[in-house]
Structure formats: C-alpha cells, structure tokens
Amino acid sequence: MTMRAYAIVRQDISGESTDLHIERIRELAKRRHFDLRGVLEATSDADFALLVASFEPSRISTLFVPSITHIVGWLDVIRHEVHVWTLEPLKLWPRLTAPDG
C-alpha cells in the first residue's frame, strides 16, 4: 500500500526557488514511493492548523517541506501527527510518539 503524503512550500521563504522546491519534493516523494496528495503553496502559516487537522482523516502519514524553516514553530506540532521529510538537509524527522500516561 502506498503511503499518502502532503507538502508545504512557503513562497515567502522559497522565493524564486518555489517551483524548484516543489519539483524536488515531487521527485523525493516518488523515489520514496509516496502518493503526494497535494502541495500547499503558502505565504504564511495561517492555514497550517486546518491542514494539520486534516492529516489523520485523510490518512496522510508524511509531510514534505524544503526545510524546517518552512514550518518554523510548527515542527513538533506536526510531528505529533505525521513524519516530516526535509530536502535541506535531506532528513526524515520521525513522528513523535505520544507520552505514556
């Protein structure tokens, strides 16, 4: 079964490299056998809460971003829901497990 993924690219951070970042994310997702369901091209983090809330019902397991600067302040929140792949550095930030309670 192919895993579902989503991507966020902040246009205000990527600037003229936005299209290149999206292309590289698509290539990485394909190499890793992900079904990339969409790319949010954003200029702020205003829609992140709604997007993150949609991951579980949409069965999204992984988020791709050019770098963690695109989700600054959101990394740990997002990692409670999904794994995060960054292009720079090329790294998997695993999903955080819930603390035992």
N, C-alpha and C positions, 0 to 999 in steps of 0.2 A: 504494500500500500504506500502510495506517495504521500509524503508529509506536506501539509499546507503551510505556506509562509506568506508574509506580507513585508513591505518595505516602506521606510520613511526616508525621504531626502529633503532636507531643508534647503530651499532655493536661496535663502538669505545667507547661508553658510557656504554652499557649493558654488554659488555664483555662476560663472561661465562654464563650470565643470558639471553642472546639473545633469545634462544629457549623458555625459561620460559616466558619471556615477551610477545613473540608472542602468546604463548598458552593462557596466561591470557587475552590478548587483544581479541583473538578469542572468549573466554568464555564470556567476558563482552559484546561484540558485539551481541552475540547470546542471552544473557539474556535480552538485551535492544531491541531485535528484529530488528537488523540492518543486511543488506546484505553487508557483508565485501567483497569488490570487490578486494582487494589486500593489500599486505604489502610490503612497500619499506624497505629493509634492507640496510642501508646506512652506510658509514664510514665518511661522511661529509655532509654538506648541499648544495653541488654543484648542485644537481638536484631538489632542492626544488622549485625554481621559475617555472620550467616547470610543475612540479607536481601540484602546487597550481593553475596555469593557466588552468589545465585540469579539475579542480573540477566542474566548472559550466557546461561546455558542457557534462561532464559525469554524471551530476546530483548527485554529491557527496554532502551530507549535513553535514557530520561529519567526523572528523579526530580523530583517537585514537593514543595515544602515552603513553609510560610507565611513563614519567614525562615531565614537561616543559623543562627540561634540554636537551631533545632530539630535541627541536625546538627553542633553545635559540636564541633570535634576530629575530625570525620569528613569535612569538605568535600573535602579533597584526595584522601583515600582513595576516596570515592565518585566524584569526578570522573575518576579513573583508569578507571572502569567506564562511567559514563554522563554525560550532560548534566544540569545541575540548574537548574530554574526556581524562583525565589522570588517570592512575592506582594509582600513588603515588603522591599526595593524590588522592583518588577516588573523582573526581570532574568534573563537567561539566563547561567549560568555554564557555558561550554563544557567538554566533556570534554577532559581533558589528554591530550596525545599522549605516547606512550612516547618516552623519550630515545633518540637514535641510539646504537647500541652496537656 
